């Protein structure tokens, strides 16, 4: 079983994106899926802010270790 690692976040204020890499510590022979979602935590949400709720599934195909 792999461990999931998340690199430091880079915030691109020009394009309003938070960019980071999700990695597995070892390659797998099978597909690995990771569910994700954004959460307010320290952000404040209102209709005129740049925070966006989102969720989904990140899929690592066999042998992939970085997304």
LUMLUMDREN-2810 file (N, C-alpha, C; in Angstrom, 1 decimal):
<atoms>
<atom><aa>X</aa><ch>A</ch><at>N</at><xx>0.8</xx><yy>-1.2</yy><zz>0.0</zz></atom>
<atom><aa>X</aa><ch>A</ch><at>CA</at><xx>0.0</xx><yy>0.0</yy><zz>0.0</zz></atom>
<atom><aa>X</aa><ch>A</ch><at>C</at><xx>0.9</xx><yy>1.2</yy><zz>0.0</zz></atom>
<atom><aa>X</aa><ch>A</ch><at>N</at><xx>0.5</xx><yy>2.2</yy><zz>-0.8</zz></atom>
<atom><aa>X</aa><ch>A</ch><at>CA</at><xx>1.3</xx><yy>3.5</yy><zz>-0.9</zz></atom>
<atom><aa>X</aa><ch>A</ch><at>C</at><xx>0.8</xx><yy>4.5</yy><zz>0.1</zz></atom>
<atom><aa>X</aa><ch>A</ch><at>N</at><xx>1.7</xx><yy>5.4</yy><zz>0.5</zz></atom>
<atom><aa>X</aa><ch>A</ch><at>CA</at><xx>1.4</xx><yy>6.6</yy><zz>1.3</zz></atom>
<atom><aa>X</aa><ch>A</ch><at>C</at><xx>1.2</xx><yy>7.7</yy><zz>0.3</zz></atom>
<atom><aa>X</aa><ch>A</ch><at>N</at><xx>0.3</xx><yy>8.6</yy><zz>0.6</zz></atom>
<atom><aa>X</aa><ch>A</ch><at>CA</at><xx>0.0</xx><yy>9.8</yy><zz>-0.2</zz></atom>
<atom><aa>X</aa><ch>A</ch><at>C</at><xx>0.8</xx><yy>11.0</yy><zz>0.4</zz></atom>
<atom><aa>X</aa><ch>A</ch><at>N</at><xx>1.5</xx><yy>11.7</yy><zz>-0.5</zz></atom>
<atom><aa>X</aa><ch>A</ch><at>CA</at><xx>2.3</xx><yy>12.8</yy><zz>0.0</zz></atom>
<atom><aa>X</aa><ch>A</ch><at>C</at><xx>1.8</xx><yy>14.0</yy><zz>-0.8</zz></atom>
<atom><aa>X</aa><ch>A</ch><at>N</at><xx>1.7</xx><yy>15.2</yy><zz>-0.2</zz></atom>
<atom><aa>X</aa><ch>A</ch><at>CA</at><xx>1.3</xx><yy>16.4</yy><zz>-0.9</zz></atom>
<atom><aa>X</aa><ch>A</ch><at>C</at><xx>2.4</xx><yy>17.4</yy><zz>-0.7</zz></atom>
<atom><aa>X</aa><ch>A</ch><at>N</at><xx>2.9</xx><yy>18.0</yy><zz>-1.8</zz></atom>
<atom><aa>X</aa><ch>A</ch><at>CA</at><xx>4.0</xx><yy>19.0</yy><zz>-1.7</zz></atom>
<atom><aa>X</aa><ch>A</ch><at>C</at><xx>3.4</xx><yy>20.3</yy><zz>-1.3</zz></atom>
<atom><aa>X</aa><ch>A</ch><at>N</at><xx>4.3</xx><yy>21.2</yy><zz>-1.0</zz></atom>
<atom><aa>X</aa><ch>A</ch><at>CA</at><xx>3.9</xx><yy>22.6</yy><zz>-0.6</zz></atom>
<atom><aa>X</aa><ch>A</ch><at>C</at><xx>3.1</xx><yy>23.2</yy><zz>-1.7</zz></atom>
<atom><aa>X</aa><ch>A</ch><at>N</at><xx>2.2</xx><yy>24.1</yy><zz>-1.3</zz></atom>
<atom><aa>X</aa><ch>A</ch><at>CA</at><xx>1.3</xx><yy>24.7</yy><zz>-2.3</zz></atom>
<atom><aa>X</aa><ch>A</ch><at>C</at><xx>1.9</xx><yy>26.0</yy><zz>-2.8</zz></atom>
<atom><aa>X</aa><ch>A</ch><at>N</at><xx>1.8</xx><yy>26.2</yy><zz>-4.1</zz></atom>
<atom><aa>X</aa><ch>A</ch><at>CA</at><xx>2.2</xx><yy>27.5</yy><zz>-4.7</zz></atom>
<atom><aa>X</aa><ch>A</ch><at>C</at><xx>0.9</xx><yy>28.2</yy><zz>-5.1</zz></atom>
<atom><aa>X</aa><ch>A</ch><at>N</at><xx>0.7</xx><yy>29.4</yy><zz>-4.6</zz></atom>
<atom><aa>X</aa><ch>A</ch><at>CA</at><xx>-0.5</xx><yy>30.2</yy><zz>-5.0</zz></atom>
<atom><aa>X</aa><ch>A</ch><at>C</at><xx>-0.2</xx><yy>31.2</yy><zz>-6.1</zz></atom>
<atom><aa>X</aa><ch>A</ch><at>N</at><xx>-0.9</xx><yy>31.0</yy><zz>-7.2</zz></atom>
<atom><aa>X</aa><ch>A</ch><at>CA</at><xx>-0.7</xx><yy>31.9</yy><zz>-8.4</zz></atom>
<atom><aa>X</aa><ch>A</ch><at>C</at><xx>-1.9</xx><yy>32.9</yy><zz>-8.3</zz></atom>
<atom><aa>X</aa><ch>A</ch><at>N</at><xx>-1.6</xx><yy>34.0</yy><zz>-7.7</zz></atom>
<atom><aa>X</aa><ch>A</ch><at>CA</at><xx>-2.6</xx><yy>35.0</yy><zz>-7.5</zz></atom>
<atom><aa>X</aa><ch>A</ch><at>C</at><xx>-3.1</xx><yy>35.6</yy><zz>-8.8</zz></atom>
<atom><aa>X</aa><ch>A</ch><at>N</at><xx>-2.3</xx><yy>35.7</yy><zz>-9.8</zz></atom>
<atom><aa>X</aa><ch>A</ch><at>CA</at><xx>-2.6</xx><yy>36.2</yy><zz>-11.1</zz></atom>
<atom><aa>X</aa><ch>A</ch><at>C</at><xx>-3.8</xx><yy>35.4</yy><zz>-11.8</zz></atom>
<atom><aa>X</aa><ch>A</ch><at>N</at><xx>-3.7</xx><yy>34.1</yy><zz>-11.7</zz></atom>
<atom><aa>X</aa><ch>A</ch><at>CA</at><xx>-4.7</xx><yy>33.2</yy><zz>-12.3</zz></atom>
<atom><aa>X</aa><ch>A</ch><at>C</at><xx>-5.7</xx><yy>32.6</yy><zz>-11.3</zz></atom>
<atom><aa>X</aa><ch>A</ch><at>N</at><xx>-5.5</xx><yy>33.0</yy><zz>-10.0</zz></atom>
<atom><aa>X</aa><ch>A</ch><at>CA</at><xx>-6.4</xx><yy>32.5</yy><zz>-8.9</zz></atom>
<atom><aa>X</aa><ch>A</ch><at>C</at><xx>-6.4</xx><yy>31.0</yy><zz>-8.8</zz></atom>
<atom><aa>X</aa><ch>A</ch><at>N</at><xx>-5.2</xx><yy>30.4</yy><zz>-8.8</zz></atom>
<atom><aa>X</aa><ch>A</ch><at>CA</at><xx>-5.0</xx><yy>29.0</yy><zz>-8.6</zz></atom>
<atom><aa>X</aa><ch>A</ch><at>C</at><xx>-4.0</xx><yy>28.7</yy><zz>-7.5</zz></atom>
<atom><aa>X</aa><ch>A</ch><at>N</at><xx>-4.3</xx><yy>27.6</yy><zz>-6.8</zz></atom>
<atom><aa>X</aa><ch>A</ch><at>CA</at><xx>-3.4</xx><yy>27.0</yy><zz>-5.9</zz></atom>
<atom><aa>X</aa><ch>A</ch><at>C</at><xx>-2.9</xx><yy>25.7</yy><zz>-6.6</zz></atom>
<atom><aa>X</aa><ch>A</ch><at>N</at><xx>-1.6</xx><yy>25.6</yy><zz>-6.7</zz></atom>
<atom><aa>X</aa><ch>A</ch><at>CA</at><xx>-0.9</xx><yy>24.5</yy><zz>-7.5</zz></atom>
<atom><aa>X</aa><ch>A</ch><at>C</at><xx>-0.1</xx><yy>23.7</yy><zz>-6.5</zz></atom>
<atom><aa>X</aa><ch>A</ch><at>N</at><xx>-0.3</xx><yy>22.4</yy><zz>-6.6</zz></atom>
<atom><aa>X</aa><ch>A</ch><at>CA</at><xx>0.6</xx><yy>21.5</yy><zz>-5.8</zz></atom>
<atom><aa>X</aa><ch>A</ch><at>C</at><xx>0.6</xx><yy>20.1</yy><zz>-6.4</zz></atom>
<atom><aa>X</aa><ch>A</ch><at>N</at><xx>1.6</xx><yy>19.4</yy><zz>-6.0</zz></atom>
<atom><aa>X</aa><ch>A</ch><at>CA</at><xx>1.8</xx><yy>18.0</yy><zz>-6.5</zz></atom>
<atom><aa>X</aa><ch>A</ch><at>C</at><xx>1.4</xx><yy>17.0</yy><zz>-5.5</zz></atom>
<atom><aa>X</aa><ch>A</ch><at>N</at><xx>0.6</xx><yy>16.0</yy><zz>-5.9</zz></atom>
<atom><aa>X</aa><ch>A</ch><at>CA</at><xx>0.2</xx><yy>14.9</yy><zz>-5.1</zz></atom>
<atom><aa>X</aa><ch>A</ch><at>C</at><xx>1.1</xx><yy>13.7</yy><zz>-5.5</zz></atom>
<atom><aa>X</aa><ch>A</ch><at>N</at><xx>1.7</xx><yy>13.0</yy><zz>-4.6</zz></atom>
<atom><aa>X</aa><ch>A</ch><at>CA</at><xx>2.6</xx><yy>11.9</yy><zz>-5.0</zz></atom>
<atom><aa>X</aa><ch>A</ch><at>C</at><xx>2.3</xx><yy>10.7</yy><zz>-4.2</zz></atom>
<atom><aa>X</aa><ch>A</ch><at>N</at><xx>2.7</xx><yy>9.5</yy><zz>-4.7</zz></atom>
<atom><aa>X</aa><ch>A</ch><at>CA</at><xx>2.6</xx><yy>8.2</yy><zz>-4.0</zz></atom>
<atom><aa>X</aa><ch>A</ch><at>C</at><xx>4.1</xx><yy>7.9</yy><zz>-3.7</zz></atom>
<atom><aa>X</aa><ch>A</ch><at>N</at><xx>4.3</xx><yy>7.3</yy><zz>-2.5</zz></atom>
<atom><aa>X</aa><ch>A</ch><at>CA</at><xx>5.7</xx><yy>7.0</yy><zz>-2.1</zz></atom>
<atom><aa>X</aa><ch>A</ch><at>C</at><xx>6.3</xx><yy>5.9</yy><zz>-2.9</zz></atom>
<atom><aa>X</aa><ch>A</ch><at>N</at><xx>5.5</xx><yy>5.0</yy><zz>-3.4</zz></atom>
<atom><aa>X</aa><ch>A</ch><at>CA</at><xx>5.9</xx><yy>3.9</yy><zz>-4.3</zz></atom>
<atom><aa>X</aa><ch>A</ch><at>C</at><xx>4.9</xx><yy>3.7</yy><zz>-5.4</zz></atom>
<atom><aa>X</aa><ch>A</ch><at>N</at><xx>5.4</xx><yy>3.2</yy><zz>-6.5</zz></atom>
<atom><aa>X</aa><ch>A</ch><at>CA</at><xx>4.6</xx><yy>2.9</yy><zz>-7.7</zz></atom>
<atom><aa>X</aa><ch>A</ch><at>C</at><xx>3.8</xx><yy>1.6</yy><zz>-7.4</zz></atom>
<atom><aa>X</aa><ch>A</ch><at>N</at><xx>2.6</xx><yy>1.6</yy><zz>-7.9</zz></atom>
<atom><aa>X</aa><ch>A</ch><at>CA</at><xx>1.7</xx><yy>0.4</yy><zz>-7.7</zz></atom>
<atom><aa>X</aa><ch>A</ch><at>C</at><xx>1.4</xx><yy>-0.3</yy><zz>-9.0</zz></atom>
<atom><aa>X</aa><ch>A</ch><at>N</at><xx>1.1</xx><yy>-1.6</yy><zz>-9.0</zz></atom>
<atom><aa>X</aa><ch>A</ch><at>CA</at><xx>0.8</xx><yy>-2.3</yy><zz>-10.1</zz></atom>
<atom><aa>X</aa><ch>A</ch><at>C</at><xx>-0.7</xx><yy>-2.1</yy><zz>-10.5</zz></atom>
<atom><aa>X</aa><ch>A</ch><at>N</at><xx>-1.5</xx><yy>-1.6</yy><zz>-9.5</zz></atom>
<atom><aa>X</aa><ch>A</ch><at>CA</at><xx>-2.9</xx><yy>-1.4</yy><zz>-9.8</zz></atom>
<atom><aa>X</aa><ch>A</ch><at>C</at><xx>-3.2</xx><yy>0.1</yy><zz>-9.7</zz></atom>
<atom><aa>X</aa><ch>A</ch><at>N</at><xx>-4.4</xx><yy>0.5</yy><zz>-10.2</zz></atom>
<atom><aa>X</aa><ch>A</ch><at>CA</at><xx>-4.8</xx><yy>1.9</yy><zz>-10.2</zz></atom>
<atom><aa>X</aa><ch>A</ch><at>C</at><xx>-5.1</xx><yy>2.3</yy><zz>-8.8</zz></atom>
<atom><aa>X</aa><ch>A</ch><at>N</at><xx>-4.7</xx><yy>3.5</yy><zz>-8.4</zz></atom>
<atom><aa>X</aa><ch>A</ch><at>CA</at><xx>-4.9</xx><yy>4.1</yy><zz>-7.1</zz></atom>
<atom><aa>X</aa><ch>A</ch><at>C</at><xx>-5.8</xx><yy>5.3</yy><zz>-7.3</zz></atom>
<atom><aa>X</aa><ch>A</ch><at>N</at><xx>-6.8</xx><yy>5.4</yy><zz>-6.5</zz></atom>
<atom><aa>X</aa><ch>A</ch><at>CA</at><xx>-7.7</xx><yy>6.6</yy><zz>-6.5</zz></atom>
<atom><aa>X</aa><ch>A</ch><at>C</at><xx>-7.6</xx><yy>7.3</yy><zz>-5.2</zz></atom>
<atom><aa>X</aa><ch>A</ch><at>N</at><xx>-7.7</xx><yy>8.7</yy><zz>-5.3</zz></atom>
<atom><aa>X</aa><ch>A</ch><at>CA</at><xx>-7.7</xx><yy>9.5</yy><zz>-4.1</zz></atom>
<atom><aa>X</aa><ch>A</ch><at>C</at><xx>-8.8</xx><yy>10.5</yy><zz>-4.2</zz></atom>
<atom><aa>X</aa><ch>A</ch><at>N</at><xx>-9.7</xx><yy>10.5</yy><zz>-3.3</zz></atom>
<atom><aa>X</aa><ch>A</ch><at>CA</at><xx>-10.8</xx><yy>11.5</yy><zz>-3.3</zz></atom>
<atom><aa>X</aa><ch>A</ch><at>C</at><xx>-10.3</xx><yy>12.7</yy><zz>-2.6</zz></atom>
<atom><aa>X</aa><ch>A</ch><at>N</at><xx>-10.8</xx><yy>13.9</yy><zz>-3.2</zz></atom>
<atom><aa>X</aa><ch>A</ch><at>CA</at><xx>-10.4</xx><yy>15.2</yy><zz>-2.6</zz></atom>
<atom><aa>X</aa><ch>A</ch><at>C</at><xx>-11.6</xx><yy>16.1</yy><zz>-2.6</zz></atom>
<atom><aa>X</aa><ch>A</ch><at>N</at><xx>-11.4</xx><yy>17.2</yy><zz>-1.8</zz></atom>
<atom><aa>X</aa><ch>A</ch><at>CA</at><xx>-12.4</xx><yy>18.3</yy><zz>-1.7</zz></atom>
<atom><aa>X</aa><ch>A</ch><at>C</at><xx>-11.7</xx><yy>19.5</yy><zz>-1.1</zz></atom>
<atom><aa>X</aa><ch>A</ch><at>N</at><xx>-12.2</xx><yy>20.7</yy><zz>-1.5</zz></atom>
<atom><aa>X</aa><ch>A</ch><at>CA</at><xx>-11.7</xx><yy>21.9</yy><zz>-0.8</zz></atom>
<atom><aa>X</aa><ch>A</ch><at>C</at><xx>-12.6</xx><yy>22.1</yy><zz>0.4</zz></atom>
<atom><aa>X</aa><ch>A</ch><at>N</at><xx>-12.0</xx><yy>22.8</yy><zz>1.4</zz></atom>
<atom><aa>X</aa><ch>A</ch><at>CA</at><xx>-12.7</xx><yy>23.0</yy><zz>2.7</zz></atom>
<atom><aa>X</aa><ch>A</ch><at>C</at><xx>-12.3</xx><yy>24.4</yy><zz>3.1</zz></atom>
<atom><aa>X</aa><ch>A</ch><at>N</at><xx>-13.2</xx><yy>25.1</yy><zz>3.8</zz></atom>
<atom><aa>X</aa><ch>A</ch><at>CA</at><xx>-13.0</xx><yy>26.5</yy><zz>4.2</zz></atom>
<atom><aa>X</aa><ch>A</ch><at>C</at><xx>-11.8</xx><yy>26.6</yy><zz>5.1</zz></atom>
<atom><aa>X</aa><ch>A</ch><at>N</at><xx>-11.7</xx><yy>25.7</yy><zz>6.1</zz></atom>
<atom><aa>X</aa><ch>A</ch><at>CA</at><xx>-10.6</xx><yy>25.8</yy><zz>7.1</zz></atom>
<atom><aa>X</aa><ch>A</ch><at>C</at><xx>-10.3</xx><yy>27.2</yy><zz>7.5</zz></atom>
<atom><aa>X</aa><ch>A</ch><at>N</at><xx>-9.3</xx><yy>27.8</yy><zz>6.9</zz></atom>
<atom><aa>X</aa><ch>A</ch><at>CA</at><xx>-8.9</xx><yy>29.2</yy><zz>7.3</zz></atom>
<atom><aa>X</aa><ch>A</ch><at>C</at><xx>-9.4</xx><yy>30.2</yy><zz>6.2</zz></atom>
<atom><aa>X</aa><ch>A</ch><at>N</at><xx>-10.1</xx><yy>29.8</yy><zz>5.2</zz></atom>
<atom><aa>X</aa><ch>A</ch><at>CA</at><xx>-10.6</xx><yy>30.7</yy><zz>4.2</zz></atom>
<atom><aa>X</aa><ch>A</ch><at>C</at><xx>-12.0</xx><yy>31.2</yy><zz>4.6</zz></atom>
<atom><aa>X</aa><ch>A</ch><at>N</at><xx>-12.3</xx><yy>32.4</yy><zz>4.1</zz></atom>
<atom><aa>X</aa><ch>A</ch><at>CA</at><xx>-13.7</xx><yy>32.9</yy><zz>4.3</zz></atom>
<atom><aa>X</aa><ch>A</ch><at>C</at><xx>-14.4</xx><yy>33.0</yy><zz>3.0</zz></atom>
<atom><aa>X</aa><ch>A</ch><at>N</at><xx>-15.6</xx><yy>32.4</yy><zz>2.9</zz></atom>
<atom><aa>X</aa><ch>A</ch><at>CA</at><xx>-16.3</xx><yy>32.4</yy><zz>1.7</zz></atom>
<atom><aa>X</aa><ch>A</ch><at>C</at><xx>-17.4</xx><yy>33.4</yy><zz>1.7</zz></atom>
<atom><aa>X</aa><ch>A</ch><at>N</at><xx>-17.5</xx><yy>34.1</yy><zz>0.6</zz></atom>
<atom><aa>X</aa><ch>A</ch><at>CA</at><xx>-18.7</xx><yy>35.0</yy><zz>0.2</zz></atom>
<atom><aa>X</aa><ch>A</ch><at>C</at><xx>-18.7</xx><yy>35.0</yy><zz>-1.3</zz></atom>
<atom><aa>X</aa><ch>A</ch><at>N</at><xx>-19.8</xx><yy>35.5</yy><zz>-1.8</zz></atom>
<atom><aa>X</aa><ch>A</ch><at>CA</at><xx>-20.0</xx><yy>35.5</yy><zz>-3.3</zz></atom>
<atom><aa>X</aa><ch>A</ch><at>C</at><xx>-18.9</xx><yy>36.3</yy><zz>-4.1</zz></atom>
<atom><aa>X</aa><ch>A</ch><at>N</at><xx>-18.2</xx><yy>37.2</yy><zz>-3.4</zz></atom>
<atom><aa>X</aa><ch>A</ch><at>CA</at><xx>-17.2</xx><yy>38.0</yy><zz>-4.1</zz></atom>
<atom><aa>X</aa><ch>A</ch><at>C</at><xx>-15.8</xx><yy>37.6</yy><zz>-3.8</zz></atom>
<atom><aa>X</aa><ch>A</ch><at>N</at><xx>-15.6</xx><yy>36.5</yy><zz>-3.2</zz></atom>
<atom><aa>X</aa><ch>A</ch><at>CA</at><xx>-14.3</xx><yy>36.0</yy><zz>-2.9</zz></atom>
<atom><aa>X</aa><ch>A</ch><at>C</at><xx>-13.8</xx><yy>35.0</yy><zz>-3.9</zz></atom>
<atom><aa>X</aa><ch>A</ch><at>N</at><xx>-12.5</xx><yy>34.6</yy><zz>-3.9</zz></atom>
<atom><aa>X</aa><ch>A</ch><at>CA</at><xx>-12.0</xx><yy>33.7</yy><zz>-4.9</zz></atom>
<atom><aa>X</aa><ch>A</ch><at>C</at><xx>-11.9</xx><yy>32.3</yy><zz>-4.4</zz></atom>
<atom><aa>X</aa><ch>A</ch><at>N</at><xx>-12.5</xx><yy>31.9</yy><zz>-3.3</zz></atom>
<atom><aa>X</aa><ch>A</ch><at>CA</at><xx>-12.5</xx><yy>30.6</yy><zz>-2.9</zz></atom>
<atom><aa>X</aa><ch>A</ch><at>C</at><xx>-13.6</xx><yy>29.8</yy><zz>-3.6</zz></atom>
<atom><aa>X</aa><ch>A</ch><at>N</at><xx>-13.3</xx><yy>28.6</yy><zz>-4.1</zz></atom>
<atom><aa>X</aa><ch>A</ch><at>CA</at><xx>-14.2</xx><yy>27.8</yy><zz>-4.8</zz></atom>
<atom><aa>X</aa><ch>A</ch><at>C</at><xx>-14.3</xx><yy>26.4</yy><zz>-4.2</zz></atom>
<atom><aa>X</aa><ch>A</ch><at>N</at><xx>-15.5</xx><yy>26.0</yy><zz>-3.9</zz></atom>
<atom><aa>X</aa><ch>A</ch><at>CA</at><xx>-15.7</xx><yy>24.6</yy><zz>-3.4</zz></atom>
<atom><aa>X</aa><ch>A</ch><at>C</at><xx>-15.6</xx><yy>23.7</yy><zz>-4.6</zz></atom>
<atom><aa>X</aa><ch>A</ch><at>N</at><xx>-14.8</xx><yy>22.6</yy><zz>-4.4</zz></atom>
<atom><aa>X</aa><ch>A</ch><at>CA</at><xx>-14.7</xx><yy>21.6</yy><zz>-5.5</zz></atom>
<atom><aa>X</aa><ch>A</ch><at>C</at><xx>-14.4</xx><yy>20.2</yy><zz>-4.9</zz></atom>
<atom><aa>X</aa><ch>A</ch><at>N</at><xx>-14.6</xx><yy>19.2</yy><zz>-5.6</zz></atom>
<atom><aa>X</aa><ch>A</ch><at>CA</at><xx>-14.3</xx><yy>17.8</yy><zz>-5.1</zz></atom>
<atom><aa>X</aa><ch>A</ch><at>C</at><xx>-14.1</xx><yy>17.0</yy><zz>-6.3</zz></atom>
<atom><aa>X</aa><ch>A</ch><at>N</at><xx>-13.5</xx><yy>15.8</yy><zz>-6.1</zz></atom>
<atom><aa>X</aa><ch>A</ch><at>CA</at><xx>-13.3</xx><yy>14.9</yy><zz>-7.2</zz></atom>
<atom><aa>X</aa><ch>A</ch><at>C</at><xx>-12.5</xx><yy>13.7</yy><zz>-6.8</zz></atom>
<atom><aa>X</aa><ch>A</ch><at>N</at><xx>-12.0</xx><yy>13.0</yy><zz>-7.8</zz></atom>
<atom><aa>X</aa><ch>A</ch><at>CA</at><xx>-11.2</xx><yy>11.9</yy><zz>-7.6</zz></atom>
<atom><aa>X</aa><ch>A</ch><at>C</at><xx>-9.9</xx><yy>12.0</yy><zz>-8.5</zz></atom>
<atom><aa>X</aa><ch>A</ch><at>N</at><xx>-8.8</xx><yy>11.8</yy><zz>-7.9</zz></atom>
<atom><aa>X</aa><ch>A</ch><at>CA</at><xx>-7.5</xx><yy>11.8</yy><zz>-8.6</zz></atom>
<atom><aa>X</aa><ch>A</ch><at>C</at><xx>-7.1</xx><yy>10.4</yy><zz>-8.8</zz></atom>
<atom><aa>X</aa><ch>A</ch><at>N</at><xx>-6.8</xx><yy>10.0</yy><zz>-10.1</zz></atom>
<atom><aa>X</aa><ch>A</ch><at>CA</at><xx>-6.5</xx><yy>8.6</yy><zz>-10.4</zz></atom>
<atom><aa>X</aa><ch>A</ch><at>C</at><xx>-5.1</xx><yy>8.5</yy><zz>-10.9</zz></atom>
<atom><aa>X</aa><ch>A</ch><at>N</at><xx>-4.3</xx><yy>7.6</yy><zz>-10.2</zz></atom>
<atom><aa>X</aa><ch>A</ch><at>CA</at><xx>-3.0</xx><yy>7.2</yy><zz>-10.6</zz></atom>
<atom><aa>X</aa><ch>A</ch><at>C</at><xx>-3.1</xx><yy>5.9</yy><zz>-11.3</zz></atom>
<atom><aa>X</aa><ch>A</ch><at>N</at><xx>-2.7</xx><yy>5.9</yy><zz>-12.6</zz></atom>
<atom><aa>X</aa><ch>A</ch><at>CA</at><xx>-2.6</xx><yy>4.6</yy><zz>-13.3</zz></atom>
<atom><aa>X</aa><ch>A</ch><at>C</at><xx>-1.5</xx><yy>3.8</yy><zz>-12.8</zz></atom>
<atom><aa>X</aa><ch>A</ch><at>N</at><xx>-1.4</xx><yy>2.5</yy><zz>-13.1</zz></atom>
<atom><aa>X</aa><ch>A</ch><at>CA</at><xx>-0.3</xx><yy>1.6</yy><zz>-12.7</zz></atom>
<atom><aa>X</aa><ch>A</ch><at>C</at><xx>1.0</xx><yy>2.2</yy><zz>-13.1</zz></atom>
<atom><aa>X</aa><ch>A</ch><at>N</at><xx>1.9</xx><yy>2.3</yy><zz>-12.1</zz></atom>
<atom><aa>X</aa><ch>A</ch><at>CA</at><xx>3.3</xx><yy>2.8</yy><zz>-12.3</zz></atom>
<atom><aa>X</aa><ch>A</ch><at>C</at><xx>3.4</xx><yy>4.3</yy><zz>-12.1</zz></atom>
<atom><aa>X</aa><ch>A</ch><at>N</at><xx>2.3</xx><yy>5.1</yy><zz>-12.1</zz></atom>
<atom><aa>X</aa><ch>A</ch><at>CA</at><xx>2.4</xx><yy>6.6</yy><zz>-11.9</zz></atom>
<atom><aa>X</aa><ch>A</ch><at>C</at><xx>2.6</xx><yy>6.9</yy><zz>-10.4</zz></atom>
<atom><aa>X</aa><ch>A</ch><at>N</at><xx>3.4</xx><yy>7.9</yy><zz>-10.2</zz></atom>
<atom><aa>X</aa><ch>A</ch><at>CA</at><xx>3.7</xx><yy>8.3</yy><zz>-8.8</zz></atom>
<atom><aa>X</aa><ch>A</ch><at>C</at><xx>3.4</xx><yy>9.8</yy><zz>-8.5</zz></atom>
<atom><aa>X</aa><ch>A</ch><at>N</at><xx>3.1</xx><yy>10.5</yy><zz>-9.6</zz></atom>
<atom><aa>X</aa><ch>A</ch><at>CA</at><xx>3.0</xx><yy>12.0</yy><zz>-9.4</zz></atom>
<atom><aa>X</aa><ch>A</ch><at>C</at><xx>1.9</xx><yy>12.5</yy><zz>-10.2</zz></atom>
<atom><aa>X</aa><ch>A</ch><at>N</at><xx>1.1</xx><yy>13.4</yy><zz>-9.7</zz></atom>
<atom><aa>X</aa><ch>A</ch><at>CA</at><xx>0.0</xx><yy>14.1</yy><zz>-10.4</zz></atom>
<atom><aa>X</aa><ch>A</ch><at>C</at><xx>0.0</xx><yy>15.6</yy><zz>-10.0</zz></atom>
</atoms>
